[in-house]
Amino acid sequence: AITAAHGIWSPDSKRIVYASSREGSQNLYWQAADGTGSAERLTTGMNDQYPYAITPDGKVLYIELTAANSYNIFQVPLSGDRTPTPLLDKEFDERRPAISPDGRWLAYQSNESGQFEIFVRPYPNVEGGRWQVSTGGGSSPLWDPSGKGIVYRQGQLIQHVAVSTSPAFAPGTPATLF
Protein backbone atom coordinates (compact mmCIF):
# COMPACT_ATOMS: atom_id res chain seq x y z
CA ALA A 1 0.00 0.00 0.00
CA ILE A 2 1.22 3.51 -0.84
CA THR A 3 0.73 6.33 1.63
CA ALA A 4 -0.31 9.11 -0.73
CA ALA A 5 -0.51 11.71 2.03
CA HIS A 6 3.22 11.31 2.48
CA GLY A 7 4.44 11.64 -1.09
CA ILE A 8 6.81 14.43 -2.15
CA TRP A 9 8.26 15.54 -5.47
CA SER A 10 11.96 15.18 -6.28
CA PRO A 11 13.83 18.46 -6.88
CA ASP A 12 13.56 18.01 -10.67
CA SER A 13 9.81 17.14 -10.40
CA LYS A 14 10.40 13.94 -12.38
CA ARG A 15 10.07 11.49 -9.50
CA ILE A 16 7.92 11.04 -6.42
CA VAL A 17 9.23 9.87 -3.05
CA TYR A 18 6.63 8.03 -1.01
CA ALA A 19 6.09 5.55 1.84
CA SER A 20 4.92 2.03 1.10
CA SER A 21 4.37 -1.09 3.18
CA ARG A 22 4.73 -3.44 0.19
CA GLU A 23 7.51 -5.35 1.96
CA GLY A 24 6.43 -5.02 5.61
CA SER A 25 6.96 -1.75 7.46
CA GLN A 26 6.37 1.61 5.78
CA ASN A 27 9.68 2.37 4.06
CA LEU A 28 10.66 4.96 1.46
CA TYR A 29 10.58 4.42 -2.30
CA TRP A 30 10.77 6.63 -5.35
CA GLN A 31 9.49 6.24 -8.86
CA ALA A 32 9.08 8.22 -12.06
CA ALA A 33 6.13 10.61 -11.72
CA ASP A 34 4.71 9.46 -15.06
CA GLY A 35 4.47 5.88 -13.74
CA THR A 36 7.15 4.45 -16.03
CA GLY A 37 9.83 2.14 -14.70
CA SER A 38 9.79 0.36 -11.40
CA ALA A 39 9.86 1.73 -7.89
CA GLU A 40 13.27 1.99 -6.28
CA ARG A 41 13.59 1.38 -2.55
CA LEU A 42 15.41 4.16 -0.67
CA THR A 43 15.30 2.79 2.90
CA THR A 44 14.96 -0.54 4.63
CA GLY A 45 13.91 -0.69 8.25
CA MET A 46 11.61 -2.29 10.78
CA ASN A 47 10.02 1.03 11.82
CA ASP A 48 7.45 3.00 9.82
CA GLN A 49 8.91 5.95 7.88
CA TYR A 50 7.21 8.91 6.17
CA PRO A 51 8.89 11.47 3.84
CA TYR A 52 8.30 15.20 4.38
CA ALA A 53 10.88 17.27 2.50
CA ILE A 54 13.80 17.16 0.10
CA THR A 55 16.73 19.47 0.71
CA PRO A 56 18.23 21.50 -2.16
CA ASP A 57 21.30 19.21 -2.03
CA GLY A 58 19.15 16.09 -2.55
CA LYS A 59 18.46 14.54 0.85
CA VAL A 60 15.03 13.24 1.84
CA LEU A 61 13.99 14.35 5.32
CA TYR A 62 11.65 11.82 6.88
CA ILE A 63 10.25 10.77 10.21
CA GLU A 64 10.56 7.31 11.69
CA LEU A 65 8.48 5.77 14.44
CA THR A 66 10.86 4.54 17.15
CA ALA A 67 10.53 1.62 19.54
CA ALA A 68 9.67 4.19 22.26
CA ASN A 69 6.57 5.04 20.17
CA SER A 70 7.71 8.54 19.23
CA TYR A 71 8.92 9.99 15.95
CA ASN A 72 12.39 11.26 15.13
CA ILE A 73 13.75 12.99 12.04
CA PHE A 74 16.21 11.24 9.71
CA GLN A 75 17.71 11.95 6.29
CA VAL A 76 18.78 9.80 3.36
CA PRO A 77 20.60 11.00 0.20
CA LEU A 78 18.88 10.40 -3.15
CA SER A 79 22.22 9.66 -4.81
CA GLY A 80 25.51 8.06 -3.85
CA ASP A 81 25.63 6.28 -0.49
CA ARG A 82 22.02 5.95 0.57
CA THR A 83 22.75 5.31 4.22
CA PRO A 84 20.09 6.96 6.41
CA THR A 85 21.41 9.13 9.24
CA PRO A 86 19.59 10.58 12.25
CA LEU A 87 19.04 14.33 12.11
CA LEU A 88 17.03 14.83 15.31
CA ASP A 89 17.05 11.64 17.32
CA LYS A 90 16.05 12.92 20.75
CA GLU A 91 13.96 11.55 23.61
CA PHE A 92 11.09 13.77 22.47
CA ASP A 93 8.68 13.41 19.57
CA GLU A 94 9.98 15.39 16.56
CA ARG A 95 7.80 15.49 13.47
CA ARG A 96 6.95 17.26 10.20
CA PRO A 97 10.36 18.56 9.09
CA ALA A 98 10.23 21.50 6.69
CA ILE A 99 13.35 22.88 5.03
CA SER A 100 13.65 26.59 4.22
CA PRO A 101 13.75 27.55 0.52
CA ASP A 102 17.48 28.29 0.75
CA GLY A 103 18.14 24.95 2.48
CA ARG A 104 19.77 26.58 5.54
CA TRP A 105 17.00 26.14 8.17
CA LEU A 106 14.91 23.27 9.47
CA ALA A 107 11.47 23.91 11.00
CA TYR A 108 9.73 21.04 12.81
CA GLN A 109 7.29 20.31 15.60
CA SER A 110 8.40 18.82 18.92
CA ASN A 111 6.76 18.07 22.24
CA GLU A 112 9.91 18.81 24.26
CA SER A 113 8.08 21.62 26.12
CA GLY A 114 5.22 19.31 27.13
CA GLN A 115 3.04 20.15 24.11
CA PHE A 116 3.79 20.37 20.42
CA GLU A 117 5.49 23.64 19.47
CA ILE A 118 7.36 24.77 16.33
CA PHE A 119 11.14 24.98 16.51
CA VAL A 120 13.82 26.01 14.01
CA ARG A 121 17.42 24.80 13.82
CA PRO A 122 20.20 25.51 11.34
CA TYR A 123 20.61 22.87 8.64
CA PRO A 124 22.61 20.71 8.24
CA ASN A 125 24.29 21.53 11.58
CA VAL A 126 21.14 21.05 13.67
CA GLU A 127 23.14 21.28 16.90
CA GLY A 128 24.22 24.85 15.98
CA GLY A 129 21.17 26.46 17.62
CA ARG A 130 17.48 26.03 18.43
CA TRP A 131 14.67 28.59 18.47
CA GLN A 132 11.05 28.12 19.47
CA VAL A 133 8.89 30.15 17.05
CA SER A 134 5.38 29.23 18.24
CA THR A 135 3.63 30.09 21.49
CA GLY A 136 0.67 28.21 22.91
CA GLY A 137 1.14 25.16 20.71
CA GLY A 138 1.95 24.50 17.09
CA SER A 139 2.05 21.79 14.43
CA SER A 140 2.62 21.27 10.70
CA PRO A 141 5.13 24.05 9.89
CA LEU A 142 5.60 25.29 6.32
CA TRP A 143 8.04 27.92 5.08
CA ASP A 144 6.64 30.66 2.90
CA PRO A 145 8.33 30.75 -0.53
CA SER A 146 10.39 33.83 0.39
CA GLY A 147 11.92 32.06 3.40
CA LYS A 148 10.95 35.05 5.55
CA GLY A 149 8.10 33.41 7.41
CA ILE A 150 6.65 30.17 8.71
CA VAL A 151 2.98 29.22 8.84
CA TYR A 152 1.70 26.54 11.18
CA ARG A 153 -1.44 25.17 12.78
CA GLN A 154 -2.43 26.05 16.32
CA GLY A 155 -5.57 24.01 16.92
CA GLN A 156 -8.09 25.32 14.37
CA LEU A 157 -6.09 28.52 13.73
CA ILE A 158 -3.44 29.14 11.10
CA GLN A 159 -0.59 31.18 12.52
CA HIS A 160 2.24 33.05 10.79
CA VAL A 161 5.54 34.13 12.26
CA ALA A 162 7.98 36.36 10.38
CA VAL A 163 11.60 35.28 10.64
CA SER A 164 14.92 36.89 9.87
CA THR A 165 17.72 34.54 8.82
CA SER A 166 20.55 37.00 8.31
CA PRO A 167 22.93 37.69 9.91
CA ALA A 168 21.45 35.20 12.43
CA PHE A 169 18.10 33.54 12.93
CA ALA A 170 15.52 35.65 14.77
CA PRO A 171 11.79 34.87 15.01
CA GLY A 172 9.09 37.53 15.23
CA THR A 173 5.83 37.34 17.16
CA PRO A 174 3.25 34.83 15.89
CA ALA A 175 0.01 36.29 14.51
CA THR A 176 -3.24 34.59 13.50
CA LEU A 177 -3.85 34.52 9.73
CA PHE A 178 -7.26 32.86 9.96
C-alpha positions in Angstrom: 0.0 0.0 0.0 1.2 3.5 -0.8 0.7 6.3 1.6 -0.3 9.1 -0.7 -0.5 11.7 2.0 3.2 11.3 2.5 4.4 11.6 -1.1 6.8 14.4 -2.1 8.3 15.5 -5.5 12.0 15.2 -6.3 13.8 18.5 -6.9 13.6 18.0 -10.7 9.8 17.1 -10.4 10.4 13.9 -12.4 10.1 11.5 -9.5 7.9 11.0 -6.4 9.2 9.9 -3.1 6.6 8.0 -1.0 6.1 5.6 1.8 4.9 2.0 1.1 4.4 -1.1 3.2 4.7 -3.4 0.2 7.5 -5.4 2.0 6.4 -5.0 5.6 7.0 -1.8 7.5 6.4 1.6 5.8 9.7 2.4 4.1 10.7 5.0 1.5 10.6 4.4 -2.3 10.8 6.6 -5.3 9.5 6.2 -8.9 9.1 8.2 -12.1 6.1 10.6 -11.7 4.7 9.5 -15.1 4.5 5.9 -13.7 7.1 4.4 -16.0 9.8 2.1 -14.7 9.8 0.4 -11.4 9.9 1.7 -7.9 13.3 2.0 -6.3 13.6 1.4 -2.5 15.4 4.2 -0.7 15.3 2.8 2.9 15.0 -0.5 4.6 13.9 -0.7 8.3 11.6 -2.3 10.8 10.0 1.0 11.8 7.4 3.0 9.8 8.9 5.9 7.9 7.2 8.9 6.2 8.9 11.5 3.8 8.3 15.2 4.4 10.9 17.3 2.5 13.8 17.2 0.1 16.7 19.5 0.7 18.2 21.5 -2.2 21.3 19.2 -2.0 19.1 16.1 -2.6 18.5 14.5 0.8 15.0 13.2 1.8 14.0 14.4 5.3 11.7 11.8 6.9 10.2 10.8 10.2 10.6 7.3 11.7 8.5 5.8 14.4 10.9 4.5 17.2 10.5 1.6 19.5 9.7 4.2 22.3 6.6 5.0 20.2 7.7 8.5 19.2 8.9 10.0 15.9 12.4 11.3 15.1 13.8 13.0 12.0 16.2 11.2 9.7 17.7 12.0 6.3 18.8 9.8 3.4 20.6 11.0 0.2 18.9 10.4 -3.1 22.2 9.7 -4.8 25.5 8.1 -3.9 25.6 6.3 -0.5 22.0 6.0 0.6 22.8 5.3 4.2 20.1 7.0 6.4 21.4 9.1 9.2 19.6 10.6 12.3 19.0 14.3 12.1 17.0 14.8 15.3 17.0 11.6 17.3 16.0 12.9 20.8 14.0 11.6 23.6 11.1 13.8 22.5 8.7 13.4 19.6 10.0 15.4 16.6 7.8 15.5 13.5 6.9 17.3 10.2 10.4 18.6 9.1 10.2 21.5 6.7 13.4 22.9 5.0 13.7 26.6 4.2 13.7 27.5 0.5 17.5 28.3 0.8 18.1 24.9 2.5 19.8 26.6 5.5 17.0 26.1 8.2 14.9 23.3 9.5 11.5 23.9 11.0 9.7 21.0 12.8 7.3 20.3 15.6 8.4 18.8 18.9 6.8 18.1 22.2 9.9 18.8 24.3 8.1 21.6 26.1 5.2 19.3 27.1 3.0 20.2 24.1 3.8 20.4 20.4 5.5 23.6 19.5 7.4 24.8 16.3 11.1 25.0 16.5 13.8 26.0 14.0 17.4 24.8 13.8 20.2 25.5 11.3 20.6 22.9 8.6 22.6 20.7 8.2 24.3 21.5 11.6 21.1 21.1 13.7 23.1 21.3 16.9 24.2 24.8 16.0 21.2 26.5 17.6 17.5 26.0 18.4 14.7 28.6 18.5 11.0 28.1 19.5 8.9 30.1 17.1 5.4 29.2 18.2 3.6 30.1 21.5 0.7 28.2 22.9 1.1 25.2 20.7 1.9 24.5 17.1 2.1 21.8 14.4 2.6 21.3 10.7 5.1 24.1 9.9 5.6 25.3 6.3 8.0 27.9 5.1 6.6 30.7 2.9 8.3 30.7 -0.5 10.4 33.8 0.4 11.9 32.1 3.4 10.9 35.1 5.6 8.1 33.4 7.4 6.6 30.2 8.7 3.0 29.2 8.8 1.7 26.5 11.2 -1.4 25.2 12.8 -2.4 26.0 16.3 -5.6 24.0 16.9 -8.1 25.3 14.4 -6.1 28.5 13.7 -3.4 29.1 11.1 -0.6 31.2 12.5 2.2 33.1 10.8 5.5 34.1 12.3 8.0 36.4 10.4 11.6 35.3 10.6 14.9 36.9 9.9 17.7 34.5 8.8 20.6 37.0 8.3 22.9 37.7 9.9 21.5 35.2 12.4 18.1 33.5 12.9 15.5 35.7 14.8 11.8 34.9 15.0 9.1 37.5 15.2 5.8 37.3 17.2 3.2 34.8 15.9 0.0 36.3 14.5 -3.2 34.6 13.5 -3.8 34.5 9.7 -7.3 32.9 10.0 
